[in-house]
Every structure is written in structure tokens, then in C-alpha cells.
Amino acid sequence: MSIEEDVSRAIRSFRTEAGLTQEDLARRMGQPQSFLSKLESGERSLHVTDLAGLADALDVNDTTILNRIRSFDSILDRWELSESELTELIDTNPSLRGMVLGYAAEVKFRRMFLASRGDIVSEKDDDHDRKKKGDRRLRYKGRDIVVEVKSLQTNMCKFDEQAGTWAGKSQVDGSDRRVIEFLDGSSLNTTLLLRGEFDILAVNCFAFGGSWRFAFALNRDLATSTYGKYTEEQRSQLIASLQPVSWPPTAPFTEDFDEILERAWEAKQPGPRVKTLEE
């Protein structure tokens, strides 16, 4: 189907859904009926200058028309939200903004580093399975590599103008509490993640200047907890909830995904002993 046919189909569907004749819609646009007739027959192209008038006449967003032309089922159209309304919603709700940015980071990570890779099979674990921790499970050269995608705490990000560097911290813990049994016989009910529970930490650094980029580190290289009330065994196995991150990345972080993937493959280790609350 040509673009002209897509435009014709979209305009006709909007008009009929609104219960309007060509004459009705043309009148709302301040145009003659022949104008609509030519648009719907494909004799006339839909110009950018016509789009706003058509959207106003149909009482929809400009992007809604474009999405219909492309046969794209936008969540904004489904929820009847405009871009400005969604922007207001996220800007005025910091907790929602953090959550949406976190999920957006998973999408960006997948598209930036996995979409074009024929040597990686990628899948997402069930969010409700508390025995599995990780946002993406990669099958690479015969081994499973688990990636945990996290974001920076925006209120902790600072830019050093003189050095041209960013510094901040990423919160690296789980959303659910579970019971963990340790080799020293102790147990702990916590949201903290463990040594060996995932392989690669991918930190979304969008808060460092507003562009999509990631810093990667191996699980085994991350800082562990220093909390005095934990046993020595617990401190050695629990990943600290806040991990310092900089841009450009410094050890143990790197921006080279291929490098970290190879190192994770070579360092693949058995997972920890974890007991969930349901068991």
C-alpha cells in the first residue's frame, strides 16, 4: 500500500468514526468538500500545513493521525493522552519518572546492544519469579549471562565543569524482600542483591547530560556492603545498595559492552544460595 493510500484510509476512518460526512469535516477545516474528497481519494497529498487543521477538526492529536497512517498502535492513543499530558504527568511525579526511566533503560539497552546481535539470544525472566534476578538473560557462546539494568539516582548526579566529568550513584538492589541463607549459617531478610546473582550490571547514565549511554561492570567487581551489623560472610556476599558511577566510566565500569560481555563469559560462576519468602 502506498503512502497516499495509507493517508486516504486513515482520514476516511477518522471521519466515519466521528460520524461526519466529507462536507462536515471540510467545513470544520474551513475547506471546500472537494479538498476532503481529493485527500480521501489520494489525488492530494496531506501536507504538514494541513495536519494541524485536520487534527483540530477531528479533535485528536496530530500524532494520533500520523500513528493511524503508519498503523502504529500507540499507548498514548489507546489511553487518549497527548504528549503534553504525558509530559506533565511524568514531570510532576518524581517516583513515576524514576520508574518509567528505569523501564525505558531496559528498552534502550536491548535496542542499543542486543537488537543487531545474531550471536546473542536474549529473553526477559518472569518479574514474579523471585528466584531469578536480572532484567535480561543472554545466551552467549553456550553460557547464560544475566544482566541487571539499573539507573542513576538523579539527585546524586554532579557535573565537574573544570574536569568535564560526571559523578553519581546507582541504586543496585531488588524490588522485593526475600530470605537469604549464608554459608556461615546465618540468614537475612533483605532487598540487597548478591555476589553471583547476576553477571553484568548495566547502569543507564541518561542523568549524566540527558543522552542514552550505559556504563557496565561485572557483578564480582562491585562494592559490597559495609554495614556493621551484618556478619563478615554477609558483608562479603551482599552488593552495596549504592554503587558510585562516573562518566567517562572508571574502573570497575566500562562503556565497552563487548569487552564486559567477554569478561562475564570467562568469569561465569555458580549462583548464590537464595531462599525466597514463599518457600
N, C-alpha and C positions, 0 to 999 in steps of 0.2 A: 504494500500500500504506500502511495506517495505521500509527501508531507501535506500537499493540498487536500488529499482525501482524508488524512488524519484531522486536519483543521475543520473540514466540512462536517465530518462525523461528530467531532466534539461540539461544535456550535449547535448543530441540529439537536444533539442530545440534551444540551443545557436548555435550549429553547423549549423543547417539548416537555421536559421535566418541570419547567416553570409554568407550563400551560399557556404559552404565548404563541401568537402567530408571527410570521415574519414581519408583518406590518406593525404589530405591537412592539416587538423588540427594536425594530428600526426607529420607531417613533421615540422610544426611550433613549436611543443613542443620538437622536437628532439627525437621522439619516433617512433617505428615501428607502422604500421597500426593496427596490432593485439592488441596493447596496447589500442587504442581507441575502437576497437571492443569489447574487454572484459569489458571496462568501461560501454559502452552503453548496453551491454547485461546483466550486473550485475554480471559477473563472477569475476570481480576485484573490490575491494573497492577503493574509492577515498581517498588517504592518504593526510595528511597535506602537505607533501613534494611535492605532485603533484599539489596542488591547485594553487600555485603561477605561475607555468609554464602554467597551463591551462588558468588562468586569463590573463596572458601576451599574450598568443597565440590568445585569443578571443578579446583582447583589452578591457577588462572590469575589474572592481574592484573585488578583492577576495570576498568581502561581497556580491556583486551582485550575484555571483554564489551560495553562501550559502543561500541568500534570495530566489532565484529561487527554490532551493532544498526544502526549507521549505514552498514554496508557499506564501511567505510574500511579499506583495506589498509595498516596501519601498519608501518613498518620495524621498530619495536620488537616487534610481534607476529611478524613474519617471522623475526626473529633470536632470538626468545624472551628478550628483555631487558625488565626492568622499568624504570620511570622512575628508581628509586633506583639501579639498577645502571648505567644510562647516566650519571646524575649523578656517581656515584663514578668512573666511567671517565674522564670529562672533567675533573673536579676534580683528579684525581691525575696527569694527563698534560698538562702545560702546552703542549707542542708540538701535541698533538691539539686542545686547547682553542682555540689560536690558529687552527689550520686550519679547524675546524668553524665558528668565529665568522666567519672570512673568507667561507666559502661561504654561511653564514646571511645575511651582509650583502648578498650578491648577490640572494638571495631577497627580503629585506626591501626593498631598493632597487626591485626590479621591482614588488612589490605596492604600495609606498607612492607611487611616482611614475609608473608606466607602466600599471598594470592598467586604469585607468579612462580612459586617453587614446585617443580614437578617431583623433587626428591623428598618432599615432606608431606605426610598425611596428617591433617590437623582436625581435631574434634574438641568439643567442649564437654566436660564432665557435668553430670547432673548436680545442679546447685544444692539440691536437697540431700545429697549423699554426703554426710559429714565425715565419712571415712576417707574421702578424696578431697584434697585441697589443690586448687590450681584453676586458672582461667582457660588455659589451652593445653591440651595433651598432644604432643607431636610424636609421630612415628618417624624416626630418622635413622637410617642405616641399621635397621633391625632393633633399635632400642627406643623405649618411650622416654621422652623428655617433657617434663611438666613445667609450664611457665606460669608464674604468678604475676599478673599485671596490676600495678598499684599507681597511685597519683601522689603528687606533692601536696603538702599542707600549704595552701596559698598564703596564709597569714605568717608563715615562717620563711617565705622567699625573700631574699635580699640581693640587690644588684650592686656590685662594686664598680663604680664608673671608672675609677682610675685603672683598675686591673682588667676591666671588661669581662668580669666573671659573675656567675650567679651561684648562690648557695641557698640550700633549703633542706627540708627533711621530708621523707616519705613515711607514711604510716603503714607498717607492714604487719598486719595481724588479721585474724579471721573475723567474720561477722557473727559467728556462733560460738558459744562456750562448749567445751567438751572436757571429759576427764582424760588426762594423760598419765600413763604409768611409766616410771623411770627405772633404769637398771639398778638404782640403789634401793629399790623397794618403795619409794615414795610415790605419791600421786598428786595431781594438781588439776583443779577445775579452772580453765583459762581459755582466753581467745588467742593467746600467743601461738605463733607458728613454730615449727621445729626444724632442726638440722635434718636434712634429708627428706623433708616432707614435700618439697618441690625442688626443681633443679635450677631454674633461672628466674631471677627477679627482673621484671621489665618495668621501669619507672617512667611513667608518662610525664615529660617535662614541659608540657604546654604552659604551665605557670611561669616558666622562665622565658618571658618575652612574647608569649602568645603564638608560638608556632609548634606544629606537631613534630616532636622528636623524642627519642627514648634513650635512657641510659640502662645498661644491662650489667648484672653481677651474678656470680654463682652463689647459690644458697650457702655453700660451705665457707664463703669469704665474708659473709655478712656479720655484723657485730651481734654478739649475744647479750642476754640480759645481765645486768649488774645488780639487780635488786637483792638487797642484803638478807631478806627473809627467805629467799629460796636456798635450797641446798646447792652444794657445789655442782652436783650432777645436773640439777635442774637448770642452773645458770649456763652450764656448758651446752645444753641442748635447746634452750629456748631462744629464738630470734628476738632481738630487741625490737620493741614496737615502733620506734622511730629510728630510721636509718638516714644518716647525712648523705646528701647528694649534691653535686656541683655540676656546673656547665661552663666550659668544657669538662667532661667527666674525668675524674681522677680515680685511682685505684681505691677499691676493687671494681669500680664501674668502668664501662667502655661503651662507646656508641656503635661498635662493630658487632652486629648480630651474628655474622658468620663465624667470627672468632669465638664468641661466647658459646655458640651452638656446638662447635667442635670441642671446646673445653668441657662443656657439660656432657657430651657424649663420652669423652675419655674418662671423666670423673664419676660416671654414673654409679651410685651407691644404693644399698638397700634402704628402704623407707623406715621410718621410726615406728615404735610400738605405740599405737594410739587406741584408746578405748573411748567410744562416744557415750553420751549421756543415755542413749536409748538401750545400750547393751547391758 
